[in-house]
């Protein structure tokens, strides 16, 4: 009997073994290697010198890191809540089995397949004060062009708007998938009870897609805390570091100053921050569900 039971287990392991191998090779091993490098003064050319926790102490005392951390948190706050609400609203509007809804789904999802380079070129064309679309409209209205990408107070909101436009398609698809799993007879019962749209949304729709919303918030939070391409290509972290994100600072430290150990220490701190925020979000939502 024991041999008969072991065969299905071995067969199951044989199926998952290739994935586990790739997962360990691509994710687990680089993570462990990075932890080791963070305890060294290292460069990309192979030099290593053990320094213990010195890199972490330098990072925590670095004012540039503090600024990039604040910029990253502000960007996440500017992007994740509006993106989630806008994606949910559009998903509710497009949750219809009509040809027009299908066309608009494709339109909204189309931006998600663009590369970050194309996205930044589009938004540079829109926002640049020299000959951008907004600048031309402002001049035609008799006003002065607004320096969206060179004003310290406007650089982060500009990055947030470009990122929301780029990232909108995937959350819409997730919300649509969640909405289509809600049984239609529940809505029919609500209609028979003459429930208002707001009551139906609050009492039926939101509880039914709670886990989908959690997934969207978790994925977008992790993604925006790693924002890099838009900041590098649109503003280069400027002006005066006003839009420098943590990942952009990691790039500058590793490949601009060749301080690989220092850069990896920042990356490990970012990893712990993303892990903590994600687990906290999951715990808060699951706690509310258990209390109900």
C-alpha angles and dihedrals in degrees: 000000000000091000091049091051093047094056096066089046091052090046091051091049090050089056095050097037095087091052092046090050093051091044092052093044097046101034116011099044095047089048092054091043090051092051089054093048091050089067092057138070095239142162132202091260096068104266113144132185122170112238102158113210094348094107091053092048091051092048094051090050094045113109091199089058090049090052093047090048091052091047091051094049092047091050092050090051091048093049112032103054096042092042092051094047094044092047091049092049092049092045090053090050093047097043092107132108095234133119092239092054090050091052093050091048089058091047094052093044093048094079091058093064093057120101120245089249092059091045093053092047090053093049094043087056089050100043107032110114095218102064105340125140095250091046092053092049090048092050091048088054090051098255136118121262114260116233096225095167099039101043112092090216095050103038096082095044089049091053089047093053093048091048094048090051091049097043100043100094101064097051089048090055091048092050091047090052090051094046092051090056093061108102112249093219090068090060090046090054090049090050090051089052088051093238115176122244091253092050091048091049094046098041102035114014101043096046090046094054097037093114092046090053090049090052092050093048093046094047094045094045091052091045097048093047085060095048110149120135098059093049093047098045102034103039107359086228092300164173092060092326094305091135101029110131128201094256091048089052090050089053092049093048095046101040103019101045097017091232097141097164091051092048092049090051089056089048092053091050089050090050091053091047093052091045092050094047092047094049091046092052091048092047094050094051096043090047091055090049093051092047089055 
